[in-house]
Amino acid sequence: MVNLLKQLVCKNELKRIADMLNTINTQKQTINDLQNENSALKQENETLKSANNITEPPVLGTITFQEVYNILRQLTPIVFISDSYFKTTSMEEARKFCINTKVWTKKWVLEDHDCDDFSFAMQGYWHQGLYSFAFGIMWSETHAFNFLIDNNKQLWIVEPQNNNFYTLEQAKNIRLPDGSGYLPIRFAML
Protein backbone atom coordinates (compact mmCIF):
# COMPACT_ATOMS: atom_id res chain seq x y z
CA MET A 1 0.00 0.00 0.00
CA VAL A 2 2.84 2.36 0.81
CA ASN A 3 4.39 1.63 -2.57
CA LEU A 4 1.09 2.29 -4.30
CA LEU A 5 0.77 5.58 -2.43
CA LYS A 6 4.33 6.53 -3.43
CA GLN A 7 3.52 5.74 -7.06
CA LEU A 8 0.37 7.91 -6.96
CA VAL A 9 2.23 10.83 -5.38
CA CYS A 10 5.02 10.43 -7.89
CA LYS A 11 2.54 10.26 -10.78
CA ASN A 12 0.78 13.42 -9.53
CA GLU A 13 4.10 15.20 -9.07
CA LEU A 14 5.26 14.18 -12.55
CA LYS A 15 1.99 15.45 -14.05
CA ARG A 16 2.37 18.71 -12.16
CA ILE A 17 5.95 19.05 -13.36
CA ALA A 18 4.90 18.30 -16.95
CA ASP A 19 2.14 20.93 -16.72
CA MET A 20 4.62 23.44 -15.33
CA LEU A 21 7.06 22.70 -18.17
CA ASN A 22 4.25 23.21 -20.71
CA THR A 23 3.37 26.51 -19.06
CA ILE A 24 7.04 27.58 -19.10
CA ASN A 25 7.36 26.66 -22.80
CA THR A 26 4.18 28.59 -23.65
CA GLN A 27 5.46 31.62 -21.74
CA LYS A 28 8.85 31.37 -23.49
CA GLN A 29 7.06 31.39 -26.86
CA THR A 30 4.96 34.38 -25.77
CA ILE A 31 8.12 36.23 -24.68
CA ASN A 32 9.78 35.39 -28.00
CA ASP A 33 6.74 36.64 -29.94
CA LEU A 34 6.66 39.87 -27.90
CA GLN A 35 10.38 40.42 -28.45
CA ASN A 36 9.90 40.00 -32.22
CA GLU A 37 6.95 42.38 -32.16
CA ASN A 38 8.93 44.88 -30.09
CA SER A 39 11.82 44.67 -32.56
CA ALA A 40 9.47 45.30 -35.48
CA LEU A 41 7.90 48.27 -33.65
CA LYS A 42 11.34 49.73 -32.90
CA GLN A 43 12.27 49.44 -36.57
CA GLU A 44 9.00 51.10 -37.63
CA ASN A 45 9.56 53.84 -35.04
CA GLU A 46 13.04 54.52 -36.44
CA THR A 47 11.58 54.70 -39.95
CA LEU A 48 8.95 57.18 -38.77
CA LYS A 49 11.57 59.25 -36.93
CA SER A 50 13.73 59.49 -40.02
CA ALA A 51 10.69 60.37 -42.14
CA ASN A 52 9.79 63.17 -39.73
CA ASN A 53 13.33 64.56 -39.83
CA ILE A 54 13.21 65.34 -43.54
CA THR A 55 14.68 68.73 -44.31
CA GLU A 56 12.29 71.08 -46.06
CA PRO A 57 13.27 72.10 -49.57
CA PRO A 58 14.94 75.49 -49.91
CA VAL A 59 12.65 78.48 -50.32
CA LEU A 60 13.42 80.07 -53.68
CA GLY A 61 10.55 82.54 -53.90
CA THR A 62 6.95 83.32 -53.06
CA ILE A 63 3.69 83.38 -54.94
CA THR A 64 0.55 85.30 -53.98
CA PHE A 65 -3.00 84.09 -53.56
CA GLN A 66 -4.02 85.91 -56.75
CA GLU A 67 -1.19 84.40 -58.78
CA VAL A 68 -2.07 80.91 -57.55
CA TYR A 69 -5.75 81.52 -58.26
CA ASN A 70 -5.01 82.72 -61.81
CA ILE A 71 -2.95 79.60 -62.56
CA LEU A 72 -5.43 77.13 -61.06
CA ARG A 73 -8.59 78.83 -62.36
CA GLN A 74 -7.45 78.13 -65.93
CA LEU A 75 -7.72 74.40 -65.13
CA THR A 76 -10.82 74.10 -62.98
CA PRO A 77 -13.72 76.26 -61.78
CA ILE A 78 -13.40 74.85 -58.24
CA VAL A 79 -10.34 76.22 -56.43
CA PHE A 80 -9.73 76.23 -52.67
CA ILE A 81 -6.80 78.37 -51.49
CA SER A 82 -5.99 78.65 -47.79
CA ASP A 83 -3.36 81.40 -47.48
CA SER A 84 -2.57 84.81 -48.92
CA TYR A 85 0.87 83.71 -50.17
CA PHE A 86 2.98 80.56 -50.47
CA LYS A 87 6.67 79.72 -50.63
CA THR A 88 8.09 78.21 -53.81
CA THR A 89 11.04 76.00 -54.67
CA SER A 90 12.38 74.44 -57.85
CA MET A 91 10.95 71.31 -59.42
CA GLU A 92 14.31 69.56 -58.86
CA GLU A 93 14.29 70.36 -55.13
CA ALA A 94 10.63 69.36 -54.90
CA ARG A 95 11.37 66.00 -56.52
CA LYS A 96 14.21 65.34 -54.04
CA PHE A 97 11.91 66.22 -51.14
CA CYS A 98 9.12 63.97 -52.43
CA ILE A 99 11.54 61.05 -52.80
CA ASN A 100 12.79 61.57 -49.24
CA THR A 101 9.27 61.40 -47.80
CA LYS A 102 9.04 57.73 -48.85
CA VAL A 103 5.30 58.18 -49.51
CA TRP A 104 5.79 56.39 -52.83
CA THR A 105 7.08 53.24 -51.02
CA LYS A 106 3.74 52.54 -49.35
CA LYS A 107 1.59 49.72 -50.64
CA TRP A 108 -1.45 50.64 -52.76
CA VAL A 109 -4.63 49.11 -51.31
CA LEU A 110 -8.00 49.76 -52.96
CA GLU A 111 -10.17 52.05 -50.80
CA ASP A 112 -7.78 51.82 -47.82
CA HIS A 113 -4.63 53.38 -49.27
CA ASP A 114 -5.20 54.42 -52.84
CA CYS A 115 -4.65 57.60 -54.85
CA ASP A 116 -6.39 60.03 -52.49
CA ASP A 117 -4.48 58.64 -49.49
CA PHE A 118 -1.15 58.98 -51.32
CA SER A 119 -1.95 62.58 -52.25
CA PHE A 120 -3.04 63.51 -48.72
CA ALA A 121 0.07 61.87 -47.23
CA MET A 122 2.35 63.79 -49.60
CA GLN A 123 0.45 67.02 -48.90
CA GLY A 124 1.05 66.50 -45.19
CA TYR A 125 4.82 66.38 -45.62
CA TRP A 126 4.80 69.62 -47.57
CA HIS A 127 2.94 71.45 -44.79
CA GLN A 128 4.47 70.00 -41.64
CA GLY A 129 7.28 72.57 -41.36
CA LEU A 130 7.44 76.30 -40.92
CA TYR A 131 6.60 77.17 -44.51
CA SER A 132 3.45 76.81 -46.54
CA PHE A 133 4.64 75.77 -49.99
CA ALA A 134 2.68 76.06 -53.22
CA PHE A 135 2.06 72.31 -53.18
CA GLY A 136 -1.50 71.04 -53.18
CA ILE A 137 -3.99 68.38 -54.18
CA MET A 138 -5.99 68.01 -57.37
CA TRP A 139 -8.66 65.53 -58.42
CA SER A 140 -9.60 64.54 -61.92
CA GLU A 141 -12.80 62.62 -62.52
CA THR A 142 -11.30 59.39 -61.19
CA HIS A 143 -7.84 60.16 -59.76
CA ALA A 144 -6.30 62.18 -56.93
CA PHE A 145 -2.76 63.55 -57.20
CA ASN A 146 -0.63 66.52 -56.18
CA PHE A 147 0.58 69.66 -57.90
CA LEU A 148 3.47 72.05 -57.43
CA ILE A 149 3.83 75.63 -58.53
CA ASP A 150 7.59 76.14 -58.73
CA ASN A 151 9.75 79.24 -58.29
CA ASN A 152 9.28 80.03 -62.02
CA LYS A 153 5.51 79.92 -61.42
CA GLN A 154 5.14 76.84 -63.59
CA LEU A 155 2.55 74.27 -62.57
CA TRP A 156 3.66 70.64 -62.29
CA ILE A 157 1.40 67.61 -61.92
CA VAL A 158 2.95 65.37 -59.23
CA GLU A 159 2.13 61.68 -58.99
CA PRO A 160 2.76 60.78 -55.31
CA GLN A 161 2.68 57.04 -56.04
CA ASN A 162 5.89 57.19 -58.09
CA ASN A 163 7.28 60.77 -57.75
CA ASN A 164 6.86 61.60 -61.42
CA PHE A 165 6.49 65.30 -62.26
CA TYR A 166 4.65 66.27 -65.45
CA THR A 167 4.00 69.51 -67.25
CA LEU A 168 0.36 70.08 -68.20
CA GLU A 169 1.24 69.26 -71.81
CA GLN A 170 2.73 65.92 -70.74
CA ALA A 171 -0.18 65.17 -68.39
CA LYS A 172 -2.70 65.58 -71.22
CA ASN A 173 -1.33 62.47 -72.94
CA ILE A 174 -0.99 60.20 -69.91
CA ARG A 175 -3.41 57.35 -69.30
CA LEU A 176 -3.10 55.53 -66.00
CA PRO A 177 -3.41 51.72 -65.76
CA ASP A 178 -7.10 51.97 -64.84
CA GLY A 179 -7.76 54.12 -67.92
CA SER A 180 -8.12 57.36 -65.97
CA GLY A 181 -6.00 60.44 -66.49
CA TYR A 182 -4.97 63.71 -64.88
CA LEU A 183 -7.25 65.88 -67.00
CA PRO A 184 -9.84 67.32 -66.87
CA ILE A 185 -9.33 68.54 -63.33
CA ARG A 186 -12.42 68.67 -61.09
CA PHE A 187 -10.93 70.74 -58.29
CA ALA A 188 -7.69 72.04 -56.82
CA MET A 189 -6.90 72.65 -53.18
CA LEU A 190 -3.94 74.45 -51.67
C-alpha positions as a Python dict, from the first residue, in 0.01 Angstrom:
ca = {
    (1, 'M'): (0, 0, 0),
    (2, 'V'): (284, 236, 81),
    (3, 'N'): (439, 163, -257),
    (4, 'L'): (109, 229, -430),
    (5, 'L'): (77, 558, -243),
    (6, 'K'): (433, 653, -343),
    (7, 'Q'): (352, 574, -706),
    (8, 'L'): (37, 791, -696),
    (9, 'V'): (223, 1083, -538),
    (10, 'C'): (502, 1043, -789),
    (11, 'K'): (254, 1026, -1078),
    (12, 'N'): (78, 1342, -953),
    (13, 'E'): (410, 1520, -907),
    (14, 'L'): (526, 1418, -1255),
    (15, 'K'): (199, 1545, -1405),
    (16, 'R'): (237, 1871, -1216),
    (17, 'I'): (595, 1905, -1336),
    (18, 'A'): (490, 1830, -1695),
    (19, 'D'): (214, 2093, -1672),
    (20, 'M'): (462, 2344, -1533),
    (21, 'L'): (706, 2270, -1817),
    (22, 'N'): (425, 2321, -2071),
    (23, 'T'): (337, 2651, -1906),
    (24, 'I'): (704, 2758, -1910),
    (25, 'N'): (736, 2666, -2280),
    (26, 'T'): (418, 2859, -2365),
    (27, 'Q'): (546, 3162, -2174),
    (28, 'K'): (885, 3137, -2349),
    (29, 'Q'): (706, 3139, -2686),
    (30, 'T'): (496, 3438, -2577),
    (31, 'I'): (812, 3623, -2468),
    (32, 'N'): (978, 3539, -2800),
    (33, 'D'): (674, 3664, -2994),
    (34, 'L'): (666, 3987, -2790),
    (35, 'Q'): (1038, 4042, -2845),
    (36, 'N'): (990, 4000, -3222),
    (37, 'E'): (695, 4238, -3216),
    (38, 'N'): (893, 4488, -3009),
    (39, 'S'): (1182, 4467, -3256),
    (40, 'A'): (947, 4530, -3548),
    (41, 'L'): (790, 4827, -3365),
    (42, 'K'): (1134, 4973, -3290),
    (43, 'Q'): (1227, 4944, -3657),
    (44, 'E'): (900, 5110, -3763),
    (45, 'N'): (956, 5384, -3504),
    (46, 'E'): (1304, 5452, -3644),
    (47, 'T'): (1158, 5470, -3995),
    (48, 'L'): (895, 5718, -3877),
    (49, 'K'): (1157, 5925, -3693),
    (50, 'S'): (1373, 5949, -4002),
    (51, 'A'): (1069, 6037, -4214),
    (52, 'N'): (979, 6317, -3973),
    (53, 'N'): (1333, 6456, -3983),
    (54, 'I'): (1321, 6534, -4354),
    (55, 'T'): (1468, 6873, -4431),
    (56, 'E'): (1229, 7108, -4606),
    (57, 'P'): (1327, 7210, -4957),
    (58, 'P'): (1494, 7549, -4991),
    (59, 'V'): (1265, 7848, -5032),
    (60, 'L'): (1342, 8007, -5368),
    (61, 'G'): (1055, 8254, -5390),
    (62, 'T'): (695, 8332, -5306),
    (63, 'I'): (369, 8338, -5494),
    (64, 'T'): (55, 8530, -5398),
    (65, 'F'): (-300, 8409, -5356),
    (66, 'Q'): (-402, 8591, -5675),
    (67, 'E'): (-119, 8440, -5878),
    (68, 'V'): (-207, 8091, -5755),
    (69, 'Y'): (-575, 8152, -5826),
    (70, 'N'): (-501, 8272, -6181),
    (71, 'I'): (-295, 7960, -6256),
    (72, 'L'): (-543, 7713, -6106),
    (73, 'R'): (-859, 7883, -6236),
    (74, 'Q'): (-745, 7813, -6593),
    (75, 'L'): (-772, 7440, -6513),
    (76, 'T'): (-1082, 7410, -6298),
    (77, 'P'): (-1372, 7626, -6178),
    (78, 'I'): (-1340, 7485, -5824),
    (79, 'V'): (-1034, 7622, -5643),
    (80, 'F'): (-973, 7623, -5267),
    (81, 'I'): (-680, 7837, -5149),
    (82, 'S'): (-599, 7865, -4779),
    (83, 'D'): (-336, 8140, -4748),
    (84, 'S'): (-257, 8481, -4892),
    (85, 'Y'): (87, 8371, -5017),
    (86, 'F'): (298, 8056, -5047),
    (87, 'K'): (667, 7972, -5063),
    (88, 'T'): (809, 7821, -5381),
    (89, 'T'): (1104, 7600, -5467),
    (90, 'S'): (1238, 7444, -5785),
    (91, 'M'): (1095, 7131, -5942),
    (92, 'E'): (1431, 6956, -5886),
    (93, 'E'): (1429, 7036, -5513),
    (94, 'A'): (1063, 6936, -5490),
    (95, 'R'): (1137, 6600, -5652),
    (96, 'K'): (1421, 6534, -5404),
    (97, 'F'): (1191, 6622, -5114),
    (98, 'C'): (912, 6397, -5243),
    (99, 'I'): (1154, 6105, -5280),
    (100, 'N'): (1279, 6157, -4924),
    (101, 'T'): (927, 6140, -4780),
    (102, 'K'): (904, 5773, -4885),
    (103, 'V'): (530, 5818, -4951),
    (104, 'W'): (579, 5639, -5283),
    (105, 'T'): (708, 5324, -5102),
    (106, 'K'): (374, 5254, -4935),
    (107, 'K'): (159, 4972, -5064),
    (108, 'W'): (-145, 5064, -5276),
    (109, 'V'): (-463, 4911, -5131),
    (110, 'L'): (-800, 4976, -5296),
    (111, 'E'): (-1017, 5205, -5080),
    (112, 'D'): (-778, 5182, -4782),
    (113, 'H'): (-463, 5338, -4927),
    (114, 'D'): (-520, 5442, -5284),
    (115, 'C'): (-465, 5760, -5485),
    (116, 'D'): (-639, 6003, -5249),
    (117, 'D'): (-448, 5864, -4949),
    (118, 'F'): (-115, 5898, -5132),
    (119, 'S'): (-195, 6258, -5225),
    (120, 'F'): (-304, 6351, -4872),
    (121, 'A'): (7, 6187, -4723),
    (122, 'M'): (235, 6379, -4960),
    (123, 'Q'): (45, 6702, -4890),
    (124, 'G'): (105, 6650, -4519),
    (125, 'Y'): (482, 6638, -4562),
    (126, 'W'): (480, 6962, -4757),
    (127, 'H'): (294, 7145, -4479),
    (128, 'Q'): (447, 7000, -4164),
    (129, 'G'): (728, 7257, -4136),
    (130, 'L'): (744, 7630, -4092),
    (131, 'Y'): (660, 7717, -4451),
    (132, 'S'): (345, 7681, -4654),
    (133, 'F'): (464, 7577, -4999),
    (134, 'A'): (268, 7606, -5322),
    (135, 'F'): (206, 7231, -5318),
    (136, 'G'): (-150, 7104, -5318),
    (137, 'I'): (-399, 6838, -5418),
    (138, 'M'): (-599, 6801, -5737),
    (139, 'W'): (-866, 6553, -5842),
    (140, 'S'): (-960, 6454, -6192),
    (141, 'E'): (-1280, 6262, -6252),
    (142, 'T'): (-1130, 5939, -6119),
    (143, 'H'): (-784, 6016, -5976),
    (144, 'A'): (-630, 6218, -5693),
    (145, 'F'): (-276, 6355, -5720),
    (146, 'N'): (-63, 6652, -5618),
    (147, 'F'): (58, 6966, -5790),
    (148, 'L'): (347, 7205, -5743),
    (149, 'I'): (383, 7563, -5853),
    (150, 'D'): (759, 7614, -5873),
    (151, 'N'): (975, 7924, -5829),
    (152, 'N'): (928, 8003, -6202),
    (153, 'K'): (551, 7992, -6142),
    (154, 'Q'): (514, 7684, -6359),
    (155, 'L'): (255, 7427, -6257),
    (156, 'W'): (366, 7064, -6229),
    (157, 'I'): (140, 6761, -6192),
    (158, 'V'): (295, 6537, -5923),
    (159, 'E'): (213, 6168, -5899),
    (160, 'P'): (276, 6078, -5531),
    (161, 'Q'): (268, 5704, -5604),
    (162, 'N'): (589, 5719, -5809),
    (163, 'N'): (728, 6077, -5775),
    (164, 'N'): (686, 6160, -6142),
    (165, 'F'): (649, 6530, -6226),
    (166, 'Y'): (465, 6627, -6545),
    (167, 'T'): (400, 6951, -6725),
    (168, 'L'): (36, 7008, -6820),
    (169, 'E'): (124, 6926, -7181),
    (170, 'Q'): (273, 6592, -7074),
    (171, 'A'): (-18, 6517, -6839),
    (172, 'K'): (-270, 6558, -7122),
    (173, 'N'): (-133, 6247, -7294),
    (174, 'I'): (-99, 6020, -6991),
    (175, 'R'): (-341, 5735, -6930),
    (176, 'L'): (-310, 5553, -6600),
    (177, 'P'): (-341, 5172, -6576),
    (178, 'D'): (-710, 5197, -6484),
    (179, 'G'): (-776, 5412, -6792),
    (180, 'S'): (-812, 5736, -6597),
    (181, 'G'): (-600, 6044, -6649),
    (182, 'Y'): (-497, 6371, -6488),
    (183, 'L'): (-725, 6588, -6700),
    (184, 'P'): (-984, 6732, -6687),
    (185, 'I'): (-933, 6854, -6333),
    (186, 'R'): (-1242, 6867, -6109),
    (187, 'F'): (-1093, 7074, -5829),
    (188, 'A'): (-769, 7204, -5682),
    (189, 'M'): (-690, 7265, -5318),
    (190, 'L'): (-394, 7445, -5167),
}
